[in-house]
Amino acid sequence: MSDTDAQGIPEPEGHSQLIETDYEIGQDNIETSVGPFGLDIHNPVFLISGLSIIAFVFYALVLPEQAESFFGWLRPAITSTFDGFFLAAANIFVLFCVFLIFSRFGSVRLGGADATPDYSYIGWFAMLFAAGMGIGLMFYGVSEPMSHFSSSLGGITEEGGARTDWAPLGAAAGNEAEAIRLGMAATVFHWGLHPWAIYAVVALALALFSYNKGLPLTIRSAFYPIFGDRVWGWTGHVIDTLAVFATLFGLATSLGFGATQANAGLNLLFGVPVGPTTEVILITAITSVALISVVRGLDGGVKILSEINMGLAALLLLFVLLVGPTLAILTGFGKSLLAYGEYLPALSNPFARADDNFRQGWTAFYWAWWISWSPFVGMFIARVSRGRSVREFIIAVLLVPSLVCVLWMSVFGGTAIQQFVQDGYTAVKDAPLELKLFEMLKELPLASITSFVGIILVVVFFVTSSDSGSLVIDTITAGGKVDAPVPQRVFWCIFEGAVAIVLLIGGGLSSLQAMVISTGLPFTIVLLLMCWAILRGLQDEVRGT
Amino acid sequence: MYRQIMVPVDLAHEATLAHALAVAADLARHWGASITYVGVTSPVPGTFAHNPGEFARKLAEFATAQGAALGIETRAHPAIAHDPTTEVDDALLRAVDETGADLVVMQSHIPGLVDYVWPSNGGKIAAHARASVMVVRG
């Protein structure tokens, strides 16, 4: 079914292997009304997640130093102790996805053998991409290639036998061409196959167990093959609560930091004062737009915004490509791809490496970050992917976004590096993270227009994360029901903005963000189990035909 | 007077529909009209059905049972909405056209404070449908 004729049910859904369980979706839900608002919430996931989020915000506010020192210690401790585990696990996810493309499981269709896709390719891709990466591309598109390029160019420095430089692998001291290659390869590595494989695993698990097995669309369903009917009890409550927790804090802390960054951009462009007032206004504005989007719903709000978002991003990309060093960028795209292929085995190797800072501070950090976001992004991708075959699904979630990321990084990062190498323009290199994009645009024609588009994009990217996140949290806390009353999604959307504002004013953004990233460790184990669950589920589907 | 009556049904909450179902059946008998029961589902598994196929089957069973019990001609018309919470009105409005209904009989709750902010489903259908709309209370 295409977007426009979403009416009637065109044909039977065909073969799929429903899981027989006595659990009835919504059986633990409480349907009640608070004042004039009707509610349909899962007991106890809704209450526990809500209350524990408030408790953690309270902790971060009342004992800021303790919270900061604890989580400030915890996060690097996790990424530097378990770096090998993170790297190895992410490799497994990539290999697993590639295996699925080529295996006989690739032809299994999500939603039954005869199911037809809910969304057209463009709408589908816009939504999964906007939820999955979005905002990071705006900030890291210019800065990360630049960072890896300059640290590689700087070469290796050692102190007491340990590397103190942040260069990937063996660096490329003094060799500009090689430093560009290594820098782009390292950047693409962090934004390419691995993160998307992480999302694909979670999304596939959820889609398979909901659409083909008839279990509720909530994180716990993916664990049915492992825990059986126990997933409807406390085991499942804990899994779902953790997912809500990671999603809400991940979104709220990003929203807080994003507001700070957007504020810096507005200051550079229009002299808007930097401070909590502007930032609170920004968060309120972003939350308000997200609110309109969730109230208008998946098709009327989230999809439309995602498409606008993609359109704007494509325009900006095309503009930089055309007015920037076009030829250098295009050859750079090819070179980045080749360099990525060449360095991929070395960069993804989890063991016996000397580049501690890069591996632990960049790669393991990113992997933990993507993994902590995976319940949210995965569940959202699952929600919009019914009717696709497993092969089509993996290609669209793994390969296409990876290619788009390579292109994006080549255009934005490549232009900034060219400006530095060719023209000796150092403003980008010296600018703080949030301003690098704007410093790069400044050197190109029509800077005031493109920078404004840049700011708008930053804001819209936040809105598209915020609205899809609210829908995901709403579904999880309604026990997998997608028809819960509107006030619930309104509540989560506002709650997320409120947490962001409280943390922004009271402090605690960085400690709670560190906490979210720490949840990447338990979720990595969860994801590994999911791979096994997916295999079990797909085997049943294939056997049944 | 009326030939085609459309009755939107939420079968997960069948108990709340009793009044509207009874009214629609009375009207159908009075005019010799047929009733089409319209159900809106999401593609995601829900309380009532695990997938759209099962939903369509159950809705058809419901329509057949109603027809047999009430002695009237009945049909089922399932519709999909990606996000039923917000899209049910639009799905119902499309169904009015698709079923060619000239009268819609639908159940509504007692209006409260929130209805001033969010119009109820009945309110929106009544405002936008080309057919006559009868909103049944209680």
Interface residues (C-beta under 8 A of the other chain):
Chain A: M1 A6 Q7 G8 I9 P12 E13 G14 S16 L18 E24 I25 G26 G35 P36 F37 G111 G112 D118 Y119 S210 Y211 G214 L215 P216 L217 V295 R296 G297 L298 D299 G300 G301 R383 V384 R386 L471 G480 K481 V482 D483 A484 P485 V486 P487 R489
Chain B: A12 S42 P43 V44 P45 G46 T47 H50 N51 P52 G53 E54 F55 A56 H77 P78 A79 I80 A81 H82 D83 P84 T85 T86 E87 A91 R94 A95 E98 G112 L113 V114 W118
